Amino acid sequence: MQLRKENKIKTIHHSLAIEGNSFSIENITAILENKKVIGSKKEIFEVTNAIQVYDDLSKFNPLKEIDLKKAHKILTFELVRFLKNSLKSSNTLH
């Protein structure tokens, strides 16, 4: 069981690192164990969403477009809204 957990963490870490997520294996482990971490909301969303997709992998058929869309929806959950709000707040005049 420990080997599966380690593989899950490493897979998520490397997949997100390719996309520019800076969280360490320790950060991802902490999130997986429901511990608090210090980091950007965006990166925390990316990790929690990736954990969800990883946990649901057996439910998806990689040959079905609808399943790929479902996985993508999970991966981007809260990210789109967060990024839109970030852009709005950064474009306001002070």
C-alpha positions in Angstrom: 0.0 0.0 0.0 2.9 2.4 0.8 4.3 1.8 -2.7 1.0 2.8 -4.3 0.9 6.0 -2.2 4.4 6.9 -3.2 3.7 6.2 -6.9 0.6 8.3 -6.7 2.5 11.2 -5.1 5.4 11.0 -7.6 3.0 10.8 -10.5 1.1 13.8 -9.4 4.2 15.7 -8.6 5.9 15.1 -11.9 2.7 15.7 -13.9 2.1 19.1 -12.2 5.8 20.0 -12.4 5.6 19.8 -16.2 2.9 22.4 -16.0 4.9 24.7 -13.8 3.6 23.8 -10.3 6.4 24.3 -7.8 5.0 22.1 -5.0 7.4 19.6 -3.6 6.7 15.9 -3.0 6.4 16.8 0.7 3.8 19.5 -0.1 1.7 17.0 -2.2 2.0 14.4 0.5 0.8 16.9 3.1 -2.2 17.8 0.9 -3.0 14.1 0.4 -2.9 13.7 4.2 -5.3 16.7 4.7 -2.6 18.8 6.2 -2.2 22.5 5.7 0.4 23.8 3.3 1.7 27.2 2.5 1.4 28.1 -1.2 -0.7 29.8 -3.8 -4.3 28.9 -4.1 -3.7 28.1 -7.7 -1.1 25.4 -6.9 -3.2 24.0 -4.1 -6.2 23.7 -6.5 -4.0 22.0 -9.1 -2.8 19.4 -6.5 -6.2 18.7 -5.1 -7.8 18.4 -8.5 -5.0 16.1 -9.7 -5.5 13.9 -6.6 -9.2 13.6 -7.5 -8.5 12.6 -11.1 -5.9 10.1 -10.0 -8.4 8.6 -7.5 -11.0 8.4 -10.3 -8.8 7.0 -13.1 -10.4 3.6 -13.2 -13.7 5.3 -13.9 -12.4 6.9 -17.2 -12.1 5.3 -20.6 -9.2 7.1 -22.3 -10.7 6.3 -25.7 -13.9 8.2 -25.0 -14.0 11.9 -25.5 -16.7 12.4 -22.8 -14.4 10.8 -20.2 -11.5 13.0 -21.2 -13.7 16.0 -20.9 -14.8 14.8 -17.4 -11.2 14.4 -16.3 -10.4 17.9 -17.7 -13.3 19.4 -15.9 -12.0 17.9 -12.6 -8.5 19.2 -13.3 -9.7 22.7 -13.9 -12.3 22.8 -11.1 -12.0 26.2 -9.3 -8.9 27.1 -11.4 -10.8 29.0 -14.1 -12.8 31.0 -11.6 -9.7 31.7 -9.5 -7.7 32.8 -12.5 -10.5 35.0 -13.8 -10.8 36.7 -10.3 -7.1 37.1 -10.2 -7.1 38.9 -13.6 -10.0 41.1 -12.6 -8.3 42.2 -9.3 -4.9 42.8 -11.0 -6.5 45.0 -13.7 -8.3 47.3 -11.3 -7.0 50.8 -10.7 -5.8 51.7 -7.2 
